[in-house]
Amino acid sequence: MAHSFDPGYVAEPYLTLCAQYPEDTVYPPSQFRLEWGPIFHRGRLDGSARVLVIGQDPAQHETVIRRILVGEAGRRVQGLLAKLGINRSYVLINAFLYSVYGSVKAKTRRDPNLVGYRHRWMNALLVGSQVEAVIALGQAADEAWRRWRETPAAQGVDVAYAAVTHPTQPEGSSKGDRVKLAAATKKMLENWNAALQALSPGLQHPDTQAPLVLYGDSWSEGDRTAIPEFDFPAGLPAWMHEQDGWARRLGPDDLAKRRNITLTVPKGVVK
Amino acid sequence: MAHSFDPGYVAEPYLTLCAQYPEDTVYPPSQFRLEWGPIFHRGRLDGSARVLVIGQDPAQHETVIRRILVGEAGRRVQGLLAKLGINRSYVLINAFLYSVYGSVKAKTRRDPNLVGYRHRWMNALLVGSQVEAVIALGQAADEAWRRWRETPAAQGVDVAYAAVTHPTQPEGSSKGDRVKLAAATKKMLENWNAALQALSPGLQHPDTQAPLVLYGDSWSEGDRTAIPEFDFPAGLPAWMHEQDGWARRLGPDDLAKRRNITLTVPKGVVK
């Protein structure tokens, strides 16, 4: 059986962007988990992307896989892209290179070095590219978009844009309350439906042509889609892209948790 | 600060080799940790390698980094290569793609599919290449070399060869006994000195020219060398290549241990 994989950072400007990234003078270690290194992207860097997704920051599964949005949030985004007919021609970057620890101060968010580096990625992916639509997940991503939109380089770029609720906002806001979770999920899916209707007409070159099927009031079969093997580095086992929950931050206190990622092969994989 | 990195599998035949690798019909899950996926190599795949090192099988640090020989054994090999004047022009592969669990049966070792796939790597790295010397670490690697040497493709290849004691054999054989460890280390370093003397004259194009300095009876300053950042995938934090011990297999029983890798950021990294 052949296993496709993502070759990663093989050409400019990505070779340079992945060699020269902002560190602790730009991303304060009190606000970001610098200790695990930057995580740059997921998806196509070969110019074939039609949709750019801007996320927020990587978490523990992303730290191990070294690609962003590979967990539950990623599967929801994958489903959103699928509804637009996009199952390969996408690229995803984050507003922040490192996992947020606590919250991000306004001064950090505005740091010209943080913003400027992100703009180099956005220029590479948007200026003179085939991208037809941009989706921002959550507030930090929307802010990233708006800052870039004001730059001279952005002025000639004509793409559809939608800022949507972050895919795991319902879980984050409901804190285990099932009634709140259902309400927040319904609200998010309404928000995503509006984005689908706004973006769909602007997408001239989807990977597959099909009528737009909106979300219902809750998740339905097929709304969350497996992240394809071709987005992952070579040789990773199937369970790493078929599910999440296999990477946790464990420890008796905050520092111990911060220093830990515990990987557990899902049940049934080892017989 | 710029961080160099290894772009990985970007050209043929490595794109195909990393997409089509033997799985459980070739590597029995009772003898190998298939659950963590195959790990292919470390070092130069761009034709610049002058020395090929054949190792044995990857362990837990290698599983996370997705490159081989990145822990203590790797640093010892790095030091051995440095004594030959090789600090960049090397490539390392393993006899086995997966971590050995227990021991490997003779029938598995001889499986034409296991051997044949390895030969495809060896052909790619040795036939018509610039490689001038091959070093095998331990018995499985020596066996891998000897099997390949008998193939038609190998007949036109003229390289120096040395089979050496595996770099962590002293720890493995002494099981915590310091006297035995010192004796086994001394014996290994004698064995490595013999290899250095055998290989050194055949190496026409080292990265640096310097007189051969042999090992003493025990490890000296500089004998173990950090694995360079340019061997690692993009974005990995410095502590992952400066030391090992940060990845452990923990659990209350064998199955739990087999399913676990626990990552711990070294002390002092998070302040």
HADDOCK unambig.tbl for C-alpha pairs under 7 A between the chains (distance, minus, plus):
assign (segid A and resid 1 and name CA) (segid B and resid 20 and name CA) 6.39 0.50 0.50
assign (segid A and resid 2 and name CA) (segid B and resid 19 and name CA) 5.11 0.50 0.50
assign (segid A and resid 2 and name CA) (segid B and resid 20 and name CA) 4.68 0.50 0.50
assign (segid A and resid 3 and name CA) (segid B and resid 19 and name CA) 4.46 0.50 0.50
assign (segid A and resid 3 and name CA) (segid B and resid 20 and name CA) 6.26 0.50 0.50
assign (segid A and resid 4 and name CA) (segid B and resid 19 and name CA) 5.46 0.50 0.50
assign (segid A and resid 7 and name CA) (segid B and resid 8 and name CA) 6.94 0.50 0.50
assign (segid A and resid 7 and name CA) (segid B and resid 9 and name CA) 6.04 0.50 0.50
assign (segid A and resid 7 and name CA) (segid B and resid 10 and name CA) 5.87 0.50 0.50
assign (segid A and resid 8 and name CA) (segid B and resid 7 and name CA) 6.94 0.50 0.50
assign (segid A and resid 9 and name CA) (segid B and resid 7 and name CA) 6.03 0.50 0.50
assign (segid A and resid 10 and name CA) (segid B and resid 7 and name CA) 5.85 0.50 0.50
assign (segid A and resid 10 and name CA) (segid B and resid 10 and name CA) 6.73 0.50 0.50
assign (segid A and resid 18 and name CA) (segid B and resid 234 and name CA) 6.18 0.50 0.50
assign (segid A and resid 18 and name CA) (segid B and resid 235 and name CA) 6.79 0.50 0.50
assign (segid A and resid 19 and name CA) (segid B and resid 2 and name CA) 5.13 0.50 0.50
assign (segid A and resid 19 and name CA) (segid B and resid 3 and name CA) 4.46 0.50 0.50
assign (segid A and resid 19 and name CA) (segid B and resid 4 and name CA) 5.45 0.50 0.50
assign (segid A and resid 20 and name CA) (segid B and resid 1 and name CA) 6.43 0.50 0.50
assign (segid A and resid 20 and name CA) (segid B and resid 2 and name CA) 4.69 0.50 0.50
assign (segid A and resid 20 and name CA) (segid B and resid 3 and name CA) 6.26 0.50 0.50
assign (segid A and resid 35 and name CA) (segid B and resid 237 and name CA) 6.41 0.50 0.50
assign (segid A and resid 35 and name CA) (segid B and resid 269 and name CA) 6.64 0.50 0.50
assign (segid A and resid 35 and name CA) (segid B and resid 270 and name CA) 6.54 0.50 0.50
assign (segid A and resid 36 and name CA) (segid B and resid 236 and name CA) 6.93 0.50 0.50
assign (segid A and resid 36 and name CA) (segid B and resid 237 and name CA) 5.69 0.50 0.50
assign (segid A and resid 37 and name CA) (segid B and resid 235 and name CA) 5.43 0.50 0.50
assign (segid A and resid 37 and name CA) (segid B and resid 236 and name CA) 5.28 0.50 0.50
assign (segid A and resid 37 and name CA) (segid B and resid 237 and name CA) 4.73 0.50 0.50
assign (segid A and resid 38 and name CA) (segid B and resid 235 and name CA) 5.24 0.50 0.50
assign (segid A and resid 39 and name CA) (segid B and resid 235 and name CA) 6.36 0.50 0.50
assign (segid A and resid 64 and name CA) (segid B and resid 64 and name CA) 6.75 0.50 0.50
assign (segid A and resid 234 and name CA) (segid B and resid 18 and name CA) 6.20 0.50 0.50
assign (segid A and resid 235 and name CA) (segid B and resid 18 and name CA) 6.79 0.50 0.50
assign (segid A and resid 235 and name CA) (segid B and resid 37 and name CA) 5.43 0.50 0.50
assign (segid A and resid 235 and name CA) (segid B and resid 38 and name CA) 5.23 0.50 0.50
assign (segid A and resid 235 and name CA) (segid B and resid 39 and name CA) 6.35 0.50 0.50
assign (segid A and resid 236 and name CA) (segid B and resid 36 and name CA) 6.93 0.50 0.50
assign (segid A and resid 236 and name CA) (segid B and resid 37 and name CA) 5.27 0.50 0.50
assign (segid A and resid 237 and name CA) (segid B and resid 35 and name CA) 6.39 0.50 0.50
assign (segid A and resid 237 and name CA) (segid B and resid 36 and name CA) 5.68 0.50 0.50
assign (segid A and resid 237 and name CA) (segid B and resid 37 and name CA) 4.72 0.50 0.50
assign (segid A and resid 259 and name CA) (segid B and resid 264 and name CA) 5.32 0.50 0.50
assign (segid A and resid 259 and name CA) (segid B and resid 265 and name CA) 4.75 0.50 0.50
assign (segid A and resid 260 and name CA) (segid B and resid 263 and name CA) 5.56 0.50 0.50
assign (segid A and resid 260 and name CA) (segid B and resid 264 and name CA) 4.69 0.50 0.50
assign (segid A and resid 260 and name CA) (segid B and resid 265 and name CA) 6.47 0.50 0.50
assign (segid A and resid 261 and name CA) (segid B and resid 262 and name CA) 6.13 0.50 0.50
assign (segid A and resid 261 and name CA) (segid B and resid 263 and name CA) 5.08 0.50 0.50
assign (segid A and resid 261 and name CA) (segid B and resid 264 and name CA) 6.69 0.50 0.50
assign (segid A and resid 262 and name CA) (segid B and resid 261 and name CA) 6.14 0.50 0.50
assign (segid A and resid 262 and name CA) (segid B and resid 262 and name CA) 4.41 0.50 0.50
assign (segid A and resid 262 and name CA) (segid B and resid 263 and name CA) 5.97 0.50 0.50
assign (segid A and resid 263 and name CA) (segid B and resid 260 and name CA) 5.55 0.50 0.50
assign (segid A and resid 263 and name CA) (segid B and resid 261 and name CA) 5.08 0.50 0.50
assign (segid A and resid 263 and name CA) (segid B and resid 262 and name CA) 5.96 0.50 0.50
assign (segid A and resid 264 and name CA) (segid B and resid 259 and name CA) 5.33 0.50 0.50
assign (segid A and resid 264 and name CA) (segid B and resid 260 and name CA) 4.70 0.50 0.50
assign (segid A and resid 264 and name CA) (segid B and resid 261 and name CA) 6.70 0.50 0.50
assign (segid A and resid 265 and name CA) (segid B and resid 259 and name CA) 4.76 0.50 0.50
assign (segid A and resid 265 and name CA) (segid B and resid 260 and name CA) 6.48 0.50 0.50
assign (segid A and resid 269 and name CA) (segid B and resid 35 and name CA) 6.63 0.50 0.50
assign (segid A and resid 270 and name CA) (segid B and resid 35 and name CA) 6.55 0.50 0.50
